[in-house]
């Protein structure tokens, strides 16, 4: 997931069937990050670990816009791959999509071509996942 500093979801990609409300997760991570910054002003939230789920949270400046990348995965996942994935997507956002984050609101359809970019990253890495093949309902 990619969301703005206000917690507004800008983009999501799913690689398996999961029942998760991405707007709710983005809001949760934003609230935890803001709460943590009040208590630990010199620290930044980096991840949240549940028993069977790990959430990597990285904030980056993309051409003057604070963007948060949130990757939800199983704890045994290759963390180096996750961090490389975030870096490559951040670079792509800076190069081709930075104008999407300017001004109020985000037109999420302008980020749709990221699907092809991410699919290629997974294919080139020899990953077994088939991104974007599941159907889901975010109303849960």
BANUSE-835295 format. One line per field, with one value per residue (C-alpha): residue number from 1; x, y, z. Coordinates in pm, whole numbers, m for minus. Each point is the difference from the previous one (the first is absolute). Layout:
N
k	NUM  ...
u	X  ...
v	Y  ...
w	Z  ...
END
This chain:
140
k	1  2  3  4  5  6  7  8  9  10  11  12  13  14  15  16  17  18  19  20  21  22  23  24  25  26  27  28  29  30  31  32  33  34  35  36  37  38  39  40  41  42  43  44  45  46  47  48  49  50  51  52  53  54  55  56  57  58  59  60  61  62  63  64  65  66  67  68  69  70  71  72  73  74  75  76  77  78  79  80  81  82  83  84  85  86  87  88  89  90  91  92  93  94  95  96  97  98  99  100  101  102  103  104  105  106  107  108  109  110  111  112  113  114  115  116  117  118  119  120  121  122  123  124  125  126  127  128  129  130  131  132  133  134  135  136  137  138  139  140
u	0  104  m169  47  93  m369  m66  m175  56  160  82  m27  115  m105  190  m231  m358  m34  m288  138  m134  295  m149  m37  359  137  m196  122  365  m36  m154  271  272  m144  m47  358  141  m164  155  333  61  347  m115  m196  m235  172  m215  m275  30  m298  22  m33  20  270  m71  298  m63  234  m47  163  m4  m107  69  m116  m286  18  m103  m23  60  m161  72  m189  163  76  281  226  m9  331  29  274  m244  m266  238  129  m360  m82  314  m70  m365  101  243  m275  m238  259  76  m348  m275  103  m264  m276  71  m18  m307  m298  m122  154  m127  82  m66  315  204  m156  305  200  m167  205  316  m46  m94  329  199  m152  53  363  63  m137  m278  m282  m278  m249  m79  m336  m180  m222  m333  m71  m249  119  m336  75
v	0  355  279  368  167  55  m375  18  m323  73  m347  m365  m326  m342  m318  m250  m23  187  154  338  351  202  335  m129  m131  330  189  m238  37  378  16  m224  204  329  m142  m131  334  167  m247  m54  320  m109  m339  m106  m297  m262  m307  m174  m370  m217  m375  m99  333  262  354  193  374  242  370  172  342  m25  338  193  m230  m227  m346  m309  m347  m282  m361  m275  m341  m315  38  m254  193  120  345  108  m54  207  293  m19  m8  317  173  m88  107  325  73  m71  233  278  m46  m49  68  284  233  m237  96  376  189  m118  m354  m274  m138  m366  m95  192  m256  m301  m54  m82  m343  m88  137  m205  m311  30  39  m321  m186  114  m107  m348  38  m255  244  104  359  154  m331  m13  160  180  214  292  49  m246
w	0  m59  189  73  328  68  m18  m338  m193  m338  m135  93  m154  125  m59  162  110  326  183  92  m21  m131  98  355  6  m136  266  272  m104  m21  348  150  m173  130  350  m3  m116  300  243  m179  m200  m115  m127  m302  m26  m215  38  190  77  77  64  m367  m178  m44  m116  m138  9  m175  m50  m296  m153  m363  m159  305  95  304  m115  219  m137  196  m92  181  m18  195  257  m174  m330  m147  158  m241  m287  177  54  m360  m123  192  m131  m362  22  172  m285  m255  183  1  m367  m147  253  231  m147  119  362  m50  108  201  m56  m209  m326  68  m362  m99  195  m177  m222  311  m23  m309  157  318  m195  m192  324  136  m326  m30  361  m76  254  1  89  m265  81  m81  m66  306  48  324  178  213  163  282
END
